[in-house]
C-alpha cells in the first residue's frame, strides 16, 4: 500500500493483482481520526460564531444613552 500526501490531501493507493495501483479507501481507524478532527474544528468554528453573536447582542442591548 502506497500513501502519498500533498499538503493536506492524502491519497492511498493499493497494488492490485493485475499490477495496477488503484485508489483505496482509508482504513476505518484513519477515517475515524479524520472525522474526529473535522468535528472538532467545526465545533470550534461554531462556538466562535456563537460567542461573537452573544457579544454583538450584549453591545446592542447595552448602548449608552445620549
C-alpha positions, -999 to +999 in steps of 0.1 A: +000+000+000+014+034-010+003+066+008+010+099-008+005+132+010+004+166-008-001+195+016-033+184+034-045+159+008-039+122+015-044+096-012-039+059-005-032+035-034-032-003-033-014-025-058-040-049-073-033-084-086-032-071-121-003-048-113-022-016-114-022+008-084-058+019-076-071+045-052-080+027-020-102+038+009-086+047+042-087+022+069-115+028+094-091+038+121-077+066+099-112+076+088-122+080+125-092+103+130-102+125+101-138+126+112-129+134+148-105+162+136-132+177+113-158+176+140-135+193+165-127+221+140-163+225+131-173+227+167-146+253+174-157+275+145-194+271+156-185+280+192-165+311+180-195+323+159-219+318+188-196+339+211-194+366+185-232+367+183-235+369+221-210+398+222-230+416+194-262+412+213-247+425+245-233+455+226-268+462+211-285+458+244-262+480+265-259+510+242-251+542+261-279+567+262-272+601+247 
